[in-house]
Amino acid sequence: MSNDRKILHIDMDAFYASVEQRDNPELRGKPLVVGGGSNRGVVAAASYEARRFGIRSAMPIRDAMRRCPELLRVPPRMAHYQGVSQQIFEIFRTYSPLVEGLSLDEAFLDVSDSRSLFGSENSIALRIKNQIRSVTELTASVGVAPNKLLAKIASDLEKPDGLVVITHENIHSILDPLPVRVIPGVGRETFAKLAKFHIYTIADLRNASRRDLTSVFGRFAERMRQRASGIDDRPVVASRDEKSISAEETYDQDLSDVVVMNRELLRLAEKTAARLRSRKLVAGTIQVKIREADFTTYTRQRSIHPPSCSTDQLFQMAKQLLAAWLAEHPEARIRLLGVGGSELAADGQRDLFASLPETGKDDVDQAVDRIRERFGALAVGRARTLDRS
């Protein structure tokens, strides 16, 4: 680990739900979820009062109501949350130009060069917390550490309103007792495999034999040992010209059913297409990213003419790429899937290319975009992306 880098990971506490409780005093101190407009909906965010009942994001609203019949529900106000997020990020940039946003309510800050102006990294973290509370009446949890991995782990240890500092001196005393699942990349299925070797904590993972780690992680065994040792050299990236836009997901249980793979592929294509449209971009090349259970990773790509930001066109191309890969790898078990677009151009440039026959899909995409902009990402979705259960 670098001795010079000082990284903050700042994560707002139950952001959507906290904004709603702030704006409506009648909701304060009560179990609340944002989203779930009908009993078929899902939870977009849950207050800490609701989390005590085991309610969490993405849970079907019917399950949440079963756990807590007194649960209160409010519809999402995404434009409002975006406005609050802008206030918070303005505070971040007061203290460092190196701000890497991960979502509306989460970011990394590199404050290594900010200490001469604002004091120690711990002081900066406390100042940011206090300023967020003063400006927005909301709380944030902050992790302070020499790198991004440790800062992210630290920010989650004392939620809500936490401040945890990991240094070179206390790293093992903090990390070692933690469950190994706090390390990114260790999901439910991987945890079950590690348990067979009696690897339950980060200390267990760091001290495990190479043979045991290789049997679980394959060629990524040493990388996982480094993570368990708190080693992470990734820089905080403030801004960069986007060369590609993508969405990917790692699954707790490996995918082996082609129908399920295609359903997930459509879900990812929809996310990527929506991100392209939100930036007024089109993609001239479509990629799929595939990671097998043994962590072997493949990418496949193909040009699309004219460039597009249509969900259906991205999905059809991605589906073809995945089918071709599956033909080469029968009976594969997939741990991660991703769909991306590159060779980006401004949306208006589509007029320069030969047009495809009209399919009506753009109208569907635009309608979905308008609904989600007003009511949130979970307000509407394609039926084909839903699990049959």
Secondary structure as UniProt FT lines:
FT   STRAND          7..12
FT   TURN            13..14
FT   HELIX           15..23
FT   HELIX           25..27
FT   TURN            28..29
FT   STRAND          32..35
FT   TURN            39..40
FT   STRAND          42..46
FT   HELIX           48..51
FT   TURN            52..54
FT   TURN            57..58
FT   HELIX           61..67
FT   TURN            69..70
FT   STRAND          72..74
FT   HELIX           78..95
FT   STRAND          99..103
FT   TURN            104..105
FT   STRAND          106..110
FT   TURN            112..114
FT   HELIX           115..118
FT   HELIX           121..136
FT   STRAND          140..145
FT   HELIX           148..155
FT   TURN            156..158
FT   STRAND          163..165
FT   TURN            168..170
FT   HELIX           171..175
FT   TURN            176..177
FT   HELIX           180..182
FT   TURN            184..185
FT   HELIX           188..195
FT   TURN            196..198
FT   HELIX           202..207
FT   HELIX           210..217
FT   HELIX           218..220
FT   HELIX           221..228
FT   TURN            229..230
FT   STRAND          244..255
FT   HELIX           258..278
FT   TURN            279..280
FT   STRAND          281..292
FT   TURN            293..294
FT   STRAND          297..308
FT   HELIX           311..328
FT   TURN            330..331
FT   STRAND          334..346
FT   HELIX           347..352
FT   HELIX           361..375
FT   TURN            377..378
FT   HELIX           383..385
//
